[in-house]
């Protein structure tokens, strides 16, 4: 039990890494394919785009799962909370589903962009429409919804635990809603603000856990 507690305390720093990578992923936004596909094609064929998706999105999702599992374990060793268990399950399912979308973006979009820049515009446009059809849209929507609800539940469980700072748990809940719902809809600086709130909350939780008996 003591060793598991020690591991969970260290694991909470993965939550901070995840939120930092979420923030880095909001610093740039790809051009709108409906209005400027040429700019989109040039954007997605850069090495920075590929690196960002592999590190910030795909590896970031792995850090997120580890961090959320550590938060659940830390709380489970101290309090009984079905909400924390539900939050972990939903967040893991959501993160895995979204990672599939990140994989398509990381490797599929550059291929489509290269086709477009090579002059095969009709093929590229058709490939993009076929890729980003209803199945992918529904997968992304359900995955994002599960992730938001899962982290929201985890934040509420942390706030109710009387073990971690209440405001840190509240910040985790507010941050994921701001980032994943409002920020996703607006696709602007609001998403970055939500990520900053998540960073502050994750840091507060990790530091507080180190001091907790």
Residue, then its C-alpha position, 0 to 999 in steps of 0.5 A: x500500500x505504501x509503495x502504491x501510494x508513492x507511485x500514485x504521488x509521482x504519477x500525478x506529475x503525468x497529469x501536469x505533463x498532459x495539461x502542458x502538452x494540451x496547452x502547446x497544442x493550442x498555440x497554432x490552429x490549422x486553416x479552415x479547409x472550407x475557405x483555404x484548402x491550399x493554406x491547410x495543405x501547406x500547414x499539414x505538410x510541415x515537420x512541425x505539424x507531424x511532431x506536434x501531433x505525435x508528441x502533444x496529441x498522441x503521447x500527450x494522451x498517454x500521459x493523460x491516462x497515466x495521470x488520471x489513473x494516478x489521481x484515481x489511485x491516490x484518492x482510492x487509497x484515502x476515500x471511497x468515491x464511485x464518482x472517481x472510478x466513473x470519471x477514470x473509466x469515461x476519461x480513458x475511453x474518451x482519450x483512446x477514442x480521440x487518439x484514433x482521430x489524432x492518428x488520422x490527423x498526424x499521418x493522413x492529413x499530410x498525405x492528403x496535403x501532399x496530393x493537393x500540393x502535387x496538383x491532384x486537387x480533386x483526388x485530395x479533396x475527395x480523400x479528405x471528404x471520405x476520411x472526415x465523414x460521419x463515422x470519424x465525426x461521431x467517433x471524435x464527438x463521442x470521445x471528446x464528450x466522454x473525456x470531458x465528462x470523465x475529467x469533470x467527474x475526477x475533478x469533482x471527486x477530488x474537490x469532495x475528497x477533503x484530501x486535496x485542495x477543493x479549488x484544485x479539483x474545481x479548477x480541473x473540472x472548470x478547465x476541461x469544460x472550458x478547453x473541451x467544450x467552449x474552446x473546441x466550439x470557438x477554436x480560439x484563445x479560449x481553448x488556451x485559457x482552459x489549458x492554463x486552468x488545467x495546468x494550474x490545477x494539475x500542478x496544485x494537485x501534484x504539489x499538494x499530494x506530495x505534502x499529504x499524509 
